[in-house]
Amino acid sequence: MGARESEVSEIRTLRADLERQRRDALEQERQLERYASDLREVFKQERARAQELQDSYVATVRALANAVEARDAYTGKHAERVSAYGMQLGRQMGLRLAEEAQVEFGFLLHDVGKVAIPDAILFKPDPLDEMERALMQRHTIIGSEILRDVGFLGEAKAVVRSHHERWDGAGYPDGLAGEEIPIAARVFAVADTFDALTTDRPYRARMGIAAARAVIEAETGAQFDPAVVTAFTRVEDAALERIGQELAS
């Protein structure tokens, strides 16, 4: 074979190798695209399952909250309103908790422990005696025990146990003070009081928003975290009114 023929043969061989490499690369690219497509489909399926699971959690929590509130015709949609007020306040403070479903679950289930409190105490029209008050206060501990092994509730349990703690340490059940109290429970305390003050009760008529704000501000540093109260003053009346109207009893 002459030199010319040898060069032509080498060129052909190189071209064949390059074509084979091109086909291999193309096949690898297609295979990677198939893998990526499969991964996207798996991700979509997992996300759908996660959403279904989250929806079932929400439905379960709301059903339990409604069952608790069904015992007291006067509270109406109290848990839902407090949850909405609390999440609005959390957003005003720029807190991560405002985006946490677990915290919202805690707001909704804050009084779940009252299922174990006798009706004679729960609905007593007169002031409770010392023993009755002690039993009533146990609803925070009972509630946290009821939810103890429910893994998906997470931070919700802290709200259930600590929502009656006070900034000055005079609350219950653990006598926590200041920042020892979980921030979600501190936010809840303000939202809960606002809803109680602006809702009709058998023993008093509801207050207006301005009057309720004044009561809350008067308890700054005593019952309530000053930072939470300051944030609450920045929540617009219109937002509070909208929640109250949409979730009226």
Backbone as JSON, one array per atom type, in Angstrom:
{
  "sequence": "MGARESEVSEIRTLRADLERQRRDALEQERQLERYASDLREVFKQERARAQELQDSYVATVRALANAVEARDAYTGKHAERVSAYGMQLGRQMGLRLAEEAQVEFGFLLHDVGKVAIPDAILFKPDPLDEMERALMQRHTIIGSEILRDVGFLGEAKAVVRSHHERWDGAGYPDGLAGEEIPIAARVFAVADTFDALTTDRPYRARMGIAAARAVIEAETGAQFDPAVVTAFTRVEDAALERIGQELAS",
  "N": [[0.86, -1.2, 0.0], [0.6, 2.12, -0.88], [1.93, 5.31, 0.26], [0.04, 7.29, -0.01], [-2.37, 5.88, -0.12], [-2.3, 4.77, 2.42], [-2.57, 7.01, 4.07], [-5.14, 7.84, 3.37], [-6.59, 5.65, 4.29], [-6.12, 5.85, 7.06], [-7.38, 8.24, 7.58], [-10.01, 7.59, 7.0], [-10.4, 5.7, 8.99], [-10.13, 7.32, 11.27], [-12.29, 9.03, 10.86], [-14.36, 7.22, 11.06], [-14.04, 6.46, 13.73], [-14.54, 8.92, 14.99], [-17.21, 9.29, 14.22], [-18.38, 7.13, 15.51], [-17.85, 7.84, 18.16], [-19.34, 10.17, 18.22], [-21.92, 9.12, 17.91], [-22.03, 7.58, 20.23], [-21.83, 9.57, 22.18], [-24.15, 10.98, 21.64], [-26.05, 9.04, 22.24], [-25.54, 8.73, 24.96], [-26.28, 11.26, 25.82], [-29.02, 11.23, 25.24], [-29.75, 9.2, 26.97], [-29.2, 10.38, 29.42], [-31.09, 12.41, 29.32], [-33.4, 10.88, 29.44], [-33.09, 9.84, 32.02], [-33.22, 12.23, 33.47], [-35.82, 13.02, 32.87], [-37.23, 10.93, 34.05], [-36.53, 11.37, 36.72], [-37.7, 13.88, 37.14], [-40.38, 13.18, 36.91], [-40.65, 11.39, 39.05], [-40.12, 13.19, 41.11], [-42.32, 14.92, 40.83], [-44.39, 13.16, 41.45], [-43.73, 12.5, 44.08], [-43.95, 15.01, 45.26], [-46.66, 15.47, 44.89], [-47.69, 13.42, 46.49], [-46.69, 14.26, 48.94], [-48.08, 16.65, 49.23], [-50.68, 15.67, 49.38], [-50.45, 14.28, 51.77], [-49.89, 16.4, 53.5], [-52.3, 17.82, 53.23], [-54.02, 15.99, 54.37], [-53.09, 16.05, 56.98], [-53.78, 18.67, 57.7], [-56.57, 18.54, 57.47], [-57.13, 16.68, 59.47], [-56.21, 18.0, 61.78], [-57.88, 20.27, 61.78], [-60.36, 19.04, 62.07], [-60.1, 17.95, 64.63], [-59.74, 20.31, 66.11], [-62.21, 21.53, 65.66], [-63.84, 19.7, 66.93], [-63.12, 20.08, 69.58], [-63.94, 22.75, 69.97], [-66.63, 22.5, 69.57], [-67.77, 21.9, 71.95], [-68.28, 24.24, 73.23], [-70.47, 26.6, 72.65], [-70.17, 29.32, 72.66], [-67.65, 30.09, 71.89], [-67.44, 29.77, 69.18], [-65.8, 30.18, 66.13], [-63.32, 30.45, 67.32], [-60.69, 29.25, 67.5], [-59.88, 29.19, 64.82], [-59.93, 31.91, 64.2], [-58.02, 32.95, 66.0], [-55.8, 31.59, 65.08], [-55.56, 32.74, 62.52], [-55.17, 35.47, 63.22], [-52.79, 35.17, 64.65], [-50.96, 34.16, 62.71], [-50.95, 36.32, 60.97], [-49.81, 38.25, 62.62], [-47.34, 37.06, 63.06], [-46.26, 37.22, 60.47], [-46.08, 39.99, 60.28], [-44.03, 40.41, 62.05], [-42.01, 39.3, 60.69], [-41.27, 36.68, 61.05], [-40.09, 33.31, 60.78], [-41.91, 31.44, 61.61], [-44.34, 32.19, 60.63], [-44.68, 30.95, 58.26], [-44.84, 28.34, 58.82], [-46.52, 25.36, 58.9], [-46.8, 23.74, 61.11], [-46.83, 25.47, 63.29], [-49.2, 26.84, 62.86], [-50.91, 24.68, 63.22], [-50.55, 24.34, 65.96], [-51.68, 26.71, 66.95], [-54.34, 26.24, 66.22], [-54.94, 24.0, 67.76], [-54.66, 24.74, 70.39], [-56.26, 24.55, 72.72], [-56.78, 21.85, 73.04], [-56.44, 20.18, 75.21], [-58.58, 20.69, 76.84], [-60.55, 18.87, 76.42], [-60.47, 17.02, 78.37], [-61.35, 18.26, 80.62], [-63.85, 18.55, 83.06], [-67.27, 19.32, 82.27], [-68.64, 20.74, 84.21], [-66.77, 22.35, 85.36], [-65.59, 23.6, 83.17], [-67.66, 25.12, 82.08], [-68.6, 26.61, 84.17], [-70.41, 29.25, 85.55], [-69.71, 30.92, 87.6], [-66.88, 32.29, 89.48], [-63.98, 30.19, 89.53], [-63.01, 27.9, 92.11], [-60.03, 27.34, 94.11], [-59.11, 24.69, 93.72], [-60.54, 23.94, 91.45], [-59.55, 25.78, 89.64], [-56.89, 24.99, 89.48], [-57.2, 22.5, 88.28], [-58.32, 23.28, 85.82], [-56.17, 24.69, 84.74], [-54.5, 22.64, 84.11], [-55.08, 21.89, 81.56], [-53.26, 22.66, 79.66], [-51.03, 21.02, 80.04], [-52.21, 18.52, 79.75], [-53.04, 18.72, 77.09], [-50.55, 18.87, 75.73], [-49.61, 16.36, 76.33], [-51.49, 14.75, 75.06], [-50.79, 15.23, 72.43], [-48.22, 14.39, 72.29], [-46.91, 12.17, 71.0], [-47.4, 12.61, 68.35], [-45.84, 12.96, 65.59], [-45.74, 14.77, 63.33], [-46.59, 17.21, 64.25], [-44.7, 18.74, 65.59], [-43.5, 21.91, 66.37], [-45.97, 22.71, 67.18], [-46.68, 21.55, 69.57], [-45.31, 22.98, 71.5], [-46.69, 25.39, 71.52], [-49.2, 24.55, 72.43], [-48.59, 23.71, 75.04], [-47.46, 25.99, 76.22], [-49.02, 28.32, 75.91], [-50.26, 29.8, 77.88], [-48.31, 30.94, 79.38], [-46.59, 33.75, 80.84], [-44.96, 36.85, 80.08], [-43.77, 38.01, 82.33], [-43.31, 35.86, 83.95], [-45.33, 34.87, 85.54], [-47.16, 33.07, 84.61], [-48.59, 29.87, 83.53], [-48.01, 26.42, 82.48], [-45.44, 26.12, 83.5], [-44.18, 28.33, 84.55], [-42.52, 29.91, 82.95], [-40.47, 32.62, 81.76], [-40.02, 35.71, 79.94], [-37.84, 35.34, 77.19], [-37.63, 32.65, 77.52], [-40.02, 31.54, 76.98], [-41.5, 29.93, 74.25], [-41.35, 31.51, 71.05], [-43.55, 31.3, 69.33], [-45.62, 30.79, 71.1], [-45.65, 33.18, 72.5], [-46.47, 34.97, 70.55], [-48.97, 33.86, 70.03], [-50.29, 34.39, 72.47], [-50.91, 37.13, 72.43], [-52.56, 37.26, 70.15], [-54.64, 35.58, 70.97], [-55.71, 36.9, 73.2], [-56.58, 39.25, 71.98], [-58.63, 38.24, 70.34], [-60.38, 37.23, 72.27], [-61.16, 39.59, 73.56], [-62.49, 40.97, 71.56], [-64.73, 39.55, 70.98], [-68.1, 38.62, 71.53], [-69.18, 37.62, 74.74], [-70.88, 35.61, 77.25], [-70.82, 37.05, 79.62], [-70.04, 39.63, 78.99], [-70.04, 42.29, 76.55], [-68.52, 42.5, 73.28], [-65.4, 44.23, 72.67], [-64.31, 47.14, 70.85], [-61.81, 47.43, 68.25], [-59.86, 49.39, 68.87], [-60.12, 49.71, 71.65], [-59.49, 47.13, 72.51], [-56.85, 46.97, 71.66], [-55.73, 48.84, 73.39], [-55.99, 47.59, 75.89], [-54.28, 45.4, 75.56], [-51.82, 46.7, 75.08], [-51.46, 47.85, 77.54], [-50.61, 45.73, 79.03], [-48.07, 45.24, 78.26], [-44.87, 43.9, 78.7], [-45.65, 42.72, 81.03], [-47.89, 40.65, 80.9], [-47.41, 40.25, 78.21], [-44.94, 39.88, 75.59], [-42.9, 42.59, 74.89], [-41.87, 43.11, 72.28], [-43.56, 41.68, 70.63], [-45.99, 42.96, 71.1], [-45.39, 45.49, 70.12], [-45.09, 44.89, 67.4], [-47.71, 44.12, 66.93], [-49.07, 46.52, 67.1], [-48.51, 47.51, 64.65], [-49.96, 46.05, 62.88], [-52.49, 46.42, 60.6], [-55.73, 47.84, 61.2], [-57.63, 47.15, 59.3], [-56.85, 44.64, 58.38], [-57.26, 43.08, 60.65], [-59.99, 43.43, 61.0], [-60.93, 42.2, 58.68], [-60.27, 39.5, 59.08], [-61.81, 38.98, 61.36], [-64.38, 39.31, 60.32], [-64.52, 37.43, 58.22], [-64.27, 35.07, 59.6], [-66.35, 35.0, 61.39], [-68.46, 34.02, 64.11]],
  "CA": [[0.0, 0.0, 0.0], [1.39, 3.33, -0.98], [1.78, 6.31, 1.34], [-1.24, 7.99, -0.21], [-3.45, 4.99, 0.29], [-2.21, 4.62, 3.88], [-3.14, 8.23, 4.68], [-6.58, 7.79, 3.16], [-7.12, 4.63, 5.21], [-6.08, 6.39, 8.42], [-8.42, 9.27, 7.67], [-11.28, 6.89, 7.09], [-10.48, 5.1, 10.33], [-10.38, 8.41, 12.22], [-13.66, 9.5, 10.65], [-15.24, 6.19, 11.62], [-13.94, 6.58, 15.19], [-15.24, 10.14, 15.38], [-18.64, 9.06, 14.06], [-18.77, 6.23, 16.58], [-17.83, 8.64, 19.39], [-20.49, 11.08, 18.16], [-23.13, 8.35, 18.18], [-22.01, 7.2, 21.65], [-22.13, 10.78, 22.95], [-25.56, 11.27, 21.42], [-26.82, 8.06, 23.01], [-25.39, 9.07, 26.37], [-27.09, 12.46, 26.04], [-30.41, 10.79, 25.27], [-29.95, 8.43, 28.19], [-29.26, 11.35, 30.51], [-32.38, 13.09, 29.21], [-34.41, 9.95, 29.97], [-32.93, 9.82, 33.48], [-33.74, 13.51, 34.0], [-37.28, 12.98, 32.76], [-37.71, 10.0, 35.08], [-36.37, 12.04, 38.01], [-38.73, 14.92, 37.23], [-41.66, 12.52, 37.14], [-40.62, 10.9, 40.43], [-40.25, 14.36, 41.98], [-43.71, 15.38, 40.76], [-45.22, 12.2, 42.18], [-43.43, 12.65, 45.5], [-44.51, 16.29, 45.69], [-48.11, 15.28, 44.98], [-47.96, 12.62, 47.68], [-46.42, 15.1, 50.11], [-49.2, 17.59, 49.36], [-51.82, 14.9, 49.87], [-50.21, 14.01, 53.18], [-50.07, 17.67, 54.2], [-53.73, 18.11, 53.25], [-54.66, 15.1, 55.36], [-52.73, 16.58, 58.29], [-54.59, 19.87, 57.94], [-57.95, 18.1, 57.69], [-57.18, 16.02, 60.79], [-56.07, 19.03, 62.82], [-59.09, 21.1, 61.8], [-61.44, 18.23, 62.62], [-59.89, 17.87, 66.06], [-60.0, 21.63, 66.66], [-63.66, 21.74, 65.63], [-64.43, 18.85, 67.95], [-62.89, 20.75, 70.86], [-64.76, 23.96, 70.07], [-68.05, 22.15, 69.55], [-68.24, 21.81, 73.32], [-68.6, 25.57, 73.74], [-71.15, 27.35, 71.58], [-69.84, 30.74, 72.73], [-66.35, 30.41, 71.29], [-67.58, 29.79, 67.73], [-64.59, 29.86, 65.37], [-62.23, 31.07, 68.07], [-59.38, 28.7, 67.14], [-59.54, 29.63, 63.47], [-59.62, 33.35, 64.23], [-56.75, 33.14, 66.69], [-54.77, 31.13, 64.16], [-55.4, 33.77, 61.47], [-54.54, 36.64, 63.84], [-51.42, 34.82, 65.01], [-50.14, 34.08, 61.51], [-50.81, 37.7, 60.49], [-48.85, 38.91, 63.51], [-46.03, 36.47, 62.77], [-45.77, 37.82, 59.22], [-45.71, 41.37, 60.58], [-42.75, 40.36, 62.75], [-41.01, 38.72, 59.8], [-40.81, 35.43, 61.65], [-40.21, 32.08, 60.0], [-43.08, 30.68, 62.06], [-45.52, 32.58, 59.85], [-44.77, 30.06, 57.1], [-44.78, 26.97, 59.32], [-47.82, 24.72, 59.12], [-46.82, 23.19, 62.46], [-47.22, 26.54, 64.21], [-50.64, 27.04, 62.65], [-51.57, 23.56, 63.89], [-50.52, 24.62, 67.4], [-52.7, 27.73, 67.2], [-55.66, 25.62, 66.1], [-55.14, 22.97, 68.78], [-54.16, 25.22, 71.68], [-57.1, 24.13, 73.85], [-57.17, 20.46, 72.9], [-56.45, 19.55, 76.53], [-59.85, 20.92, 77.54], [-61.44, 17.71, 76.25], [-60.41, 16.24, 79.61], [-61.85, 19.07, 81.73], [-65.3, 18.33, 83.24], [-68.14, 20.42, 81.87], [-69.03, 21.52, 85.39], [-65.71, 23.35, 85.56], [-65.37, 24.33, 81.92], [-68.76, 26.05, 81.82], [-69.08, 27.18, 85.43], [-70.62, 30.69, 85.36], [-69.11, 31.65, 88.71], [-65.43, 32.13, 89.56], [-63.52, 28.87, 89.95], [-62.27, 27.87, 93.37], [-58.61, 27.05, 93.92], [-58.95, 23.35, 93.18], [-61.06, 23.95, 90.08], [-58.62, 26.55, 88.81], [-55.72, 24.14, 89.27], [-57.58, 21.49, 87.29], [-58.47, 23.96, 84.54], [-54.85, 25.03, 84.23], [-53.84, 21.42, 83.63], [-55.4, 21.59, 80.16], [-52.06, 22.86, 78.85], [-50.21, 19.81, 80.17], [-52.97, 17.43, 79.13], [-52.97, 18.9, 75.65], [-49.23, 18.5, 75.23], [-49.51, 14.91, 76.46], [-52.3, 14.17, 73.99], [-50.1, 15.39, 71.14], [-46.79, 14.09, 72.48], [-46.37, 11.2, 70.04], [-47.81, 12.95, 66.99], [-44.59, 13.51, 65.07], [-45.82, 15.85, 62.36], [-47.01, 18.48, 64.86], [-43.5, 19.51, 65.9], [-43.57, 23.1, 67.22], [-47.34, 22.9, 67.67], [-46.76, 21.09, 70.96], [-44.83, 24.06, 72.36], [-47.79, 26.35, 71.64], [-50.24, 23.93, 73.26], [-48.16, 23.68, 76.44], [-46.96, 27.27, 76.76], [-49.77, 29.51, 75.47], [-50.69, 30.59, 79.04], [-47.17, 31.53, 80.07], [-46.57, 35.22, 80.81], [-43.63, 37.44, 79.94], [-43.21, 38.28, 83.66], [-43.08, 34.6, 84.67], [-46.45, 34.55, 86.43], [-48.11, 32.2, 83.92], [-48.54, 28.44, 83.8], [-47.83, 25.54, 83.65], [-44.03, 25.98, 83.89], [-43.64, 29.57, 85.09], [-41.48, 30.45, 82.09], [-40.47, 34.09, 81.69], [-39.26, 36.31, 78.86], [-37.54, 34.56, 76.0], [-37.77, 31.21, 77.79], [-41.29, 31.14, 76.37], [-41.36, 29.81, 72.79], [-41.84, 32.7, 70.38], [-44.9, 31.05, 68.79], [-46.56, 30.93, 72.22], [-45.74, 34.6, 72.82], [-47.33, 35.55, 69.51], [-50.32, 33.36, 70.24], [-50.89, 35.03, 73.64], [-51.49, 38.41, 72.01], [-53.68, 36.98, 69.24], [-55.71, 34.96, 71.75], [-56.33, 37.95, 74.01], [-57.31, 40.14, 71.07], [-59.88, 37.6, 69.92], [-61.27, 37.17, 73.43], [-61.68, 40.92, 73.85], [-63.33, 41.47, 70.47], [-65.8, 38.57, 70.76], [-69.16, 38.64, 72.55], [-69.2, 36.54, 75.71], [-72.1, 35.69, 78.07], [-70.66, 37.99, 80.73], [-69.72, 40.98, 78.53], [-70.09, 42.53, 75.1], [-67.21, 42.63, 72.66], [-64.78, 45.55, 72.58], [-63.84, 47.55, 69.54], [-60.39, 47.16, 68.03], [-59.03, 50.37, 69.58], [-60.16, 49.4, 73.08], [-58.74, 45.89, 72.71], [-55.43, 47.31, 71.54], [-55.32, 49.55, 74.61], [-55.86, 46.59, 76.96], [-53.07, 44.63, 75.28], [-50.65, 47.56, 75.27], [-51.29, 48.06, 78.98], [-49.98, 44.53, 79.59], [-46.73, 45.1, 77.71], [-43.85, 43.64, 79.7], [-46.23, 41.94, 82.12], [-48.41, 39.43, 80.27], [-46.98, 40.08, 76.82], [-43.61, 40.23, 75.08], [-42.96, 43.94, 74.31], [-41.61, 43.1, 70.84], [-44.76, 41.19, 69.96], [-46.99, 44.03, 71.19], [-44.98, 46.54, 69.18], [-45.46, 44.42, 66.06], [-49.16, 44.1, 66.83], [-49.53, 47.88, 66.84], [-48.3, 47.81, 63.23], [-50.94, 45.31, 62.07], [-53.55, 47.37, 60.28], [-57.09, 47.51, 61.64], [-58.37, 46.53, 58.19], [-56.5, 43.22, 58.35], [-57.94, 42.46, 61.79], [-61.43, 43.43, 60.7], [-61.2, 41.21, 57.63], [-60.23, 38.18, 59.71], [-62.98, 38.86, 62.22], [-65.59, 39.18, 59.5], [-64.5, 36.18, 57.46], [-64.37, 33.92, 60.52], [-67.34, 35.31, 62.42], [-69.14, 32.84, 64.65]],
  "C": [[0.89, 1.23, 0.0], [1.09, 4.29, 0.16], [0.44, 7.01, 1.25], [-2.41, 7.14, 0.26], [-3.48, 4.8, 1.8], [-2.83, 5.81, 4.59], [-4.66, 8.24, 4.56], [-7.23, 6.8, 4.13], [-7.17, 5.14, 6.65], [-7.18, 7.44, 8.63], [-9.79, 8.63, 7.81], [-11.49, 6.28, 8.48], [-10.8, 6.15, 11.38], [-11.81, 8.91, 12.12], [-14.66, 8.5, 11.26], [-15.23, 6.25, 13.15], [-14.71, 7.8, 15.69], [-16.76, 9.96, 15.28], [-19.17, 8.15, 15.17], [-18.83, 6.99, 17.92], [-19.03, 9.6, 19.42], [-21.78, 10.36, 18.49], [-23.2, 7.95, 19.66], [-22.39, 8.39, 22.54], [-23.61, 11.13, 22.85], [-26.44, 10.31, 22.22], [-26.73, 8.34, 24.51], [-26.25, 10.29, 26.73], [-28.57, 12.1, 26.14], [-30.72, 10.01, 26.54], [-30.06, 9.35, 29.4], [-30.59, 12.1, 30.51], [-33.49, 12.2, 29.75], [-34.33, 9.88, 31.49], [-33.52, 11.09, 34.11], [-35.26, 13.54, 33.97], [-37.88, 12.08, 33.82], [-37.63, 10.65, 36.46], [-37.42, 13.12, 38.21], [-40.09, 14.31, 37.54], [-41.76, 11.99, 38.57], [-40.81, 12.06, 41.4], [-41.69, 14.86, 42.01], [-44.62, 14.45, 41.56], [-45.0, 12.34, 43.69], [-44.02, 13.94, 46.05], [-46.02, 16.18, 45.83], [-48.48, 14.48, 46.21], [-47.75, 13.43, 48.95], [-47.55, 16.08, 50.33], [-50.44, 16.89, 49.87], [-51.68, 14.61, 51.36], [-50.41, 15.27, 54.01], [-51.55, 18.03, 54.3], [-54.45, 17.24, 54.27], [-54.33, 15.54, 56.77], [-53.63, 17.76, 58.66], [-56.03, 19.47, 58.25], [-58.11, 17.47, 59.07], [-57.13, 17.05, 61.91], [-57.34, 19.87, 62.92], [-60.27, 20.31, 62.38], [-61.32, 18.13, 64.13], [-60.19, 19.21, 66.73], [-61.5, 21.91, 66.71], [-64.36, 20.9, 66.69], [-64.28, 19.47, 69.34], [-63.83, 21.93, 71.02], [-66.25, 23.67, 70.06], [-68.64, 22.04, 70.95], [-68.72, 23.15, 73.86], [-69.18, 26.42, 72.62], [-70.72, 28.81, 71.56], [-68.52, 31.08, 72.05], [-66.42, 30.42, 69.77], [-66.31, 29.34, 67.03], [-63.35, 30.47, 66.03], [-60.86, 30.58, 67.6], [-58.95, 29.16, 65.76], [-59.19, 31.11, 63.43], [-58.27, 33.59, 64.87], [-55.59, 32.7, 65.79], [-54.5, 32.18, 63.09], [-54.74, 35.02, 62.03], [-53.06, 36.36, 64.12], [-50.5, 34.76, 63.8], [-49.92, 35.47, 60.91], [-49.78, 38.45, 61.32], [-47.45, 38.37, 63.26], [-45.43, 37.03, 61.49], [-45.33, 39.26, 59.45], [-44.34, 41.43, 61.25], [-41.63, 39.81, 61.86], [-40.46, 37.41, 60.31], [-41.01, 34.25, 60.69], [-41.48, 31.33, 60.35], [-44.33, 31.0, 61.26], [-45.72, 31.7, 58.64], [-44.81, 28.6, 57.53], [-46.17, 26.42, 59.6], [-47.92, 24.19, 60.54], [-47.27, 24.24, 63.48], [-48.71, 26.81, 64.09], [-51.43, 25.92, 63.31], [-51.63, 23.81, 65.4], [-51.55, 25.67, 67.79], [-54.1, 27.11, 67.19], [-55.96, 24.68, 67.26], [-54.79, 23.43, 70.19], [-54.95, 24.72, 72.87], [-57.52, 22.67, 73.79], [-57.24, 19.74, 74.25], [-57.75, 19.73, 77.29], [-60.85, 19.79, 77.33], [-61.48, 16.87, 77.53], [-60.91, 17.02, 80.82], [-63.36, 18.86, 81.86], [-66.11, 19.56, 82.85], [-68.5, 21.33, 83.03], [-68.01, 22.61, 85.7], [-65.57, 24.23, 84.31], [-66.42, 25.41, 81.69], [-69.34, 26.66, 83.09], [-69.23, 28.69, 85.28], [-69.96, 31.54, 86.45], [-67.59, 31.46, 88.72], [-65.05, 30.73, 90.06], [-62.84, 28.96, 91.31], [-60.85, 27.4, 93.08], [-58.38, 25.68, 93.27], [-59.42, 23.29, 91.72], [-60.11, 24.7, 89.14], [-57.38, 25.72, 88.49], [-56.0, 23.07, 88.21], [-57.71, 22.11, 85.91], [-57.1, 24.25, 83.92], [-54.09, 23.81, 83.7], [-54.15, 21.13, 82.16], [-54.19, 21.8, 79.25], [-51.17, 21.61, 78.87], [-50.91, 18.63, 79.5], [-52.89, 17.51, 77.62], [-51.64, 18.48, 75.08], [-49.01, 16.99, 75.33], [-50.31, 14.22, 75.36], [-51.54, 14.17, 72.67], [-48.66, 14.89, 71.16], [-46.21, 13.2, 71.37], [-46.79, 11.45, 68.59], [-46.65, 13.7, 66.33], [-44.73, 14.73, 64.19], [-46.19, 17.19, 62.97], [-45.84, 19.34, 65.3], [-43.72, 20.66, 66.86], [-44.98, 23.36, 67.76], [-47.44, 22.54, 69.15], [-46.3, 22.18, 71.93], [-45.91, 25.11, 72.57], [-48.85, 25.82, 72.59], [-49.84, 23.98, 74.74], [-47.95, 25.08, 77.02], [-47.81, 28.49, 76.45], [-50.33, 30.33, 76.63], [-49.51, 31.07, 79.9], [-47.21, 33.04, 79.91], [-45.14, 35.71, 80.72], [-42.97, 37.65, 81.3], [-43.01, 37.02, 84.5], [-44.22, 34.15, 85.54], [-47.48, 33.63, 85.77], [-47.96, 30.75, 84.31], [-48.45, 27.68, 82.48], [-46.41, 25.54, 84.21], [-43.41, 27.24, 84.47], [-42.49, 30.12, 84.26], [-41.59, 31.97, 82.03], [-39.65, 34.54, 80.48], [-39.07, 35.38, 77.69], [-37.45, 33.07, 76.27], [-39.04, 30.67, 77.14], [-41.09, 31.02, 74.87], [-42.01, 31.0, 72.09], [-43.25, 32.49, 69.82], [-45.95, 31.21, 69.89], [-46.73, 32.38, 72.62], [-46.61, 35.34, 71.81], [-48.77, 35.14, 69.73], [-51.01, 34.11, 71.38], [-51.56, 36.35, 73.28], [-52.7, 38.17, 71.11], [-54.88, 36.43, 70.01], [-56.46, 36.02, 72.57], [-57.14, 38.9, 73.13], [-58.64, 39.52, 70.67], [-60.87, 37.54, 71.07], [-61.93, 38.52, 73.7], [-62.67, 41.41, 72.8], [-64.46, 40.5, 70.09], [-66.83, 38.68, 71.88], [-69.05, 37.4, 73.45], [-70.46, 36.68, 76.58], [-72.03, 36.78, 79.15], [-70.27, 39.4, 80.29], [-69.86, 41.06, 77.02], [-68.68, 42.7, 74.56], [-66.71, 44.06, 72.71], [-64.5, 45.87, 71.12], [-62.34, 47.31, 69.45], [-59.51, 48.11, 68.84], [-58.98, 50.05, 71.07], [-59.37, 48.13, 73.38], [-57.24, 46.13, 72.61], [-54.91, 47.96, 72.83], [-55.1, 48.57, 75.77], [-54.56, 45.8, 76.78], [-51.82, 45.46, 75.53], [-50.4, 47.82, 76.75], [-50.58, 46.89, 79.66], [-48.58, 44.28, 79.01], [-45.7, 44.93, 78.82], [-44.36, 42.88, 80.91], [-46.74, 40.62, 81.55], [-47.74, 39.16, 78.93], [-45.55, 40.53, 76.56], [-43.7, 41.62, 74.43], [-42.75, 43.97, 72.8], [-42.83, 42.63, 70.06], [-45.84, 42.27, 69.97], [-46.66, 45.15, 70.21], [-45.35, 46.15, 67.75], [-46.97, 44.45, 65.88], [-49.71, 45.49, 66.56], [-49.39, 48.24, 65.37], [-49.23, 47.01, 62.31], [-52.14, 46.22, 61.83], [-54.91, 46.88, 60.77], [-57.85, 46.76, 60.55], [-58.1, 45.03, 58.12], [-57.2, 42.47, 59.48], [-59.44, 42.37, 61.55], [-61.78, 42.36, 59.68], [-61.24, 39.8, 58.22], [-61.47, 37.97, 60.56], [-64.28, 38.65, 61.45], [-65.65, 37.84, 58.77], [-64.7, 34.96, 58.34], [-65.32, 34.23, 61.68], [-68.05, 34.04, 62.86], [-70.43, 32.56, 63.89]]
}
